[in-house]
Amino acid sequence: MEINNKIGNENKIRDSKENNNKNNGSKYNSINSNSNSKNTNKDTNDNNKDNNIININKNTFENNILNAYLESYSGTRKGDKKEEVDLIGEYILNAKSIVIATNNLKKFQILKDILLEKVYKDSNGSEIKIFKINIPTEVSDLTRMPVLSKGLMAVDTSNADIVIARGRLGVPGSGSMLLIMDNKGRILTGYTSPPSVIHKKNIEDSVRDELIGALKRIGVV
């Protein structure tokens, strides 16, 4: 009888320890679950905050365009305003995804490096997505304004906030142009170069000067 009581007591002690371990494990899992939930909520809130910034800027941007239309219609439009230029700059700086309308890896790398060096240098590299389109943009040379056609090809085949296109301005011999467009294909800024036989620059310097020139026009760099 004494042995049985001893065994019974030992079983009770063991069961009690196991229950305590289970409770502690459950408590630990609950803490981890709450911690993970907080981290997930924080990431979600951060993403929502970024999306809200972009949406607010886009709404302001649309209203700005509408107001300019109405001013022109009423005959009160007196030219560009500082706040209009500032809005374009903010739109570009707040972009999270940028597509470069080329399948030429060399041109793509030049433009990407300049953007990360001059425009998005203070941003975490992972926050900005810069990519190219993998379609033959050379067909745009068959159109009236090849650089614009290139840009619209990128608009139609991507969901990027910003489109950058660089190509021939018009007919052969008309020189080149770089355009920065929004996700609806509206031109935000641009820069032209004379024909290469006149400026004598290599392609790297020409592309670099055009992008920096387009950004300087609106005070981004």
Secondary structure as GFF3:
##gff-version 3
##sequence-region A 1 221
A	DSSP	alpha_helix	2	74	.	.	.	ID=ss1
A	DSSP	alpha_helix	82	93	.	.	.	ID=ss2
A	DSSP	beta_strand	97	100	.	.	.	ID=ss3
A	DSSP	alpha_helix	105	114	.	.	.	ID=ss4
A	DSSP	pi_helix	115	119	.	.	.	ID=ss5
A	DSSP	three_ten_helix	125	127	.	.	.	ID=ss6
A	DSSP	beta_strand	129	132	.	.	.	ID=ss7
A	DSSP	three_ten_helix	137	142	.	.	.	ID=ss8
A	DSSP	alpha_helix	146	157	.	.	.	ID=ss9
A	DSSP	beta_strand	162	168	.	.	.	ID=ss10
A	DSSP	beta_strand	176	182	.	.	.	ID=ss11
A	DSSP	beta_strand	187	193	.	.	.	ID=ss12
A	DSSP	alpha_helix	196	199	.	.	.	ID=ss13
A	DSSP	alpha_helix	203	216	.	.	.	ID=ss14
###
